[in-house]
Amino acid sequence: MTNAPDIAQWILDAIHKEKTVYQEAIVPRIAETFGDEWVYTNENGHPAINRDVLKSMRKLRDASVAWNREERCWSVVDAS
């Protein structure tokens, strides 16, 4: 059975692999891979990720990944 930490790790793996992941692009991938119960449309009409998954991401995420609120994407931070 899939749980929020598993999906959070899957998203973080995608971020590290792809370097930048936009929320609107990852939401359909989450729904397709794990089911519609892990995504929703927020009050602004934007595709969104289940809050338990986001909480798990915050716990698992380290300084190598940053959220860009304006672009609504996660990116790998260049440490150089």
C-alpha positions, 0 to 999 in steps of 0.5 A, spaced: 500 500 500 502 506 498 503 512 503 505 519 503 512 518 505 513 513 499 510 518 494 514 524 497 520 520 496 518 518 489 517 526 488 524 528 491 527 522 486 524 525 480 527 532 482 534 530 483 533 526 476 530 532 472 533 538 476 526 542 476 519 539 477 513 543 476 507 542 480 502 542 475 506 537 471 508 532 477 500 532 479 498 528 473 504 523 474 502 522 481 495 521 480 497 516 474 502 512 478 499 512 485 491 514 484 487 520 484 486 520 492 493 523 492 492 530 488 486 535 488 485 542 485 486 547 490 482 554 491 485 557 486 484 552 481 491 549 480 493 542 481 495 540 488 499 535 492 495 532 498 497 535 504 500 529 507 505 528 501 507 535 502 508 534 509 512 528 508 516 532 503 518 537 508 521 532 513 525 528 507 527 534 503 534 537 505 538 543 503 539 540 496 532 542 493 528 548 494 521 550 492 520 556 488 513 559 490 513 564 484 514 558 479 511 553 483 516 548 482 522 544 486 529 545 483 536 542 485 540 547 488 547 548 485 552 548 491 557 551 487 
